[in-house]
Amino acid sequence: MTHPWFLGEAKPRILAHRGFVPRDSENVAENSLAALAAGRSAGTVYLESDCHVTADGDVVLFHDDDLRRVTGDPRPVAAVSTRELTGIMSTRGGLAILPDVLRAFPDARFNLDVKADAAAQPAGALTSREAHRVLLTSFSDRRRGVALRAARERGGEPATSAGTKTLVRVLGALAARLPRLAARSLDGVDALQIPERHRGIRVLSPRLLDLAHDAGVEVHVWTVNDPSDMHRLIALGVDGIVTDRTDIGVSERTRVL
């Protein structure tokens, strides 16, 4: 059966990478409440973001381990209280605290990448009641498993995409021309979310697309901001585009459809 997360809109899906920060916007940081709202306003229901925890244990949507790149503050996210981080982000689009975000965007589909071990269990628990519109993932398959178990223990069944080890097993089996082993490696996975290339090595291929689609698994490519690349990848058959330019992605999808 298709997980309800995938019923949000027709393919190709456009995933707003860390929300959407329009070029002419001021004082709007990635992953902020304003960026998430801009992603929805640009015309997609799919909001991609990342999970960390504050010093109080609250799950917040933040990509980096520390605040340096976004705010100039070198402290780790985990060393800052939720109250202080709320103040810091108040001039940058607003702090996105996971339970608040789920309430603020009741019709959005969330693609949440768990970035910290400490965020895995609470992120799974907090999203369990909204699991029909949440995809939980992580580069770490172990961390991803912790988040999924926490959701399932509370009756939720989020969608999920493969972590790095799972993807390496799939690619290795394909390279060895062992399609059955590659297909088995996709058990329990709803999507492959991958770059087109990694360190000069091609990840996306027609063979991978065919394998995934035969297994009922979608393929989403990140992070694609050029319209010609979007058009080419959609023509190739990818199911989703993760992009910083949600406006361009939505426009390209309209052209295709």
C-alpha positions, 0 to 999 in steps of 0.5 A, a space after each residue: 500500500 502507498 503510504 499517505 505521505 505520498 498522496 499529498 500531491 501528484 508526482 513529480 513532488 517538489 520538496 522545499 529544502 529547509 523551507 524556502 527563502 525567497 531571493 528578495 526576502 530579508 531576515 528569513 533564515 532557512 528552517 525558520 517558521 517564515 521559510 516553511 510558510 514561504 515553501 507552502 505559499 510557493 505551491 508545494 505541500 512537501 517541507 523538508 527540514 532537519 531535527 536537533 534538540 535544544 538544551 531543554 530537550 525540545 526538538 527544533 528544526 535546524 540543520 547544523 550542529 551549531 548556530 554559527 552559519 545561521 546566526 554567527 553564534 558558535 555554540 552548539 544547538 544542544 547548548 542553548 535553551 529553547 527560550 534563548 534560541 527563540 529570542 535569537 531566531 525572532 529576527 530571523 523568521 522565527 524558531 521552528 519547534 517541532 510540535 508547533 510546526 505540526 500544528 501550524 501547517 496541518 496540511 503539509 507533508 514533512 520530510 524530517 532528517 534526524 541530525 542528532 542522536 538525542 533528537 531521534 527518540 523525541 522526534 519519532 514520539 512527537 510525530 507519531 500522531 501525525 505519522 500519515 504526513 511525516 517521512 522520517 529519515 537520517 543519514 544514519 540508519 541506526 538513528 533512523 531506526 530509533 526514530 521509527 521505533 519511537 513512533 511505532 511504539 505510540 501507534 504511528 507508522 511514518 514513511 521513511 527513506 534509506 540511510 547511507 548504509 542501506 543505500 550503499 548496500 543497494 548500489 553495491 548489489 547493483 554494481 555486482 549485478 545482484 538485482 534480487 539482493 539489491 531489491 531485498 535491501 529496499 525492504 521497509 524503505 519508501 523512498 531513496 533520497 539521493 544526490 545525482 552524484 557524490 564526490 564525482 561518482 554517479 549515484 542516480 542511474 536508470 538501473 537504480 530508478 528501474 530497481 526502485 520503481 519495481 520495488 514500489 520505492 520512490 526516488 527523490 534527488 537533492 539538491 537541485 536548483 537549476 531549472 534545466 537540471 530539474 527538467 532533465 531529471 523529471 524526464 529521466 523519471 525521478 519522483 521528486 526534486 529537493 530544492 532551495 528554489 521551490 518557486 522554480 521547482 513548482 514552475 517546472 512541475 507545472 510545465 511537465 504536468 
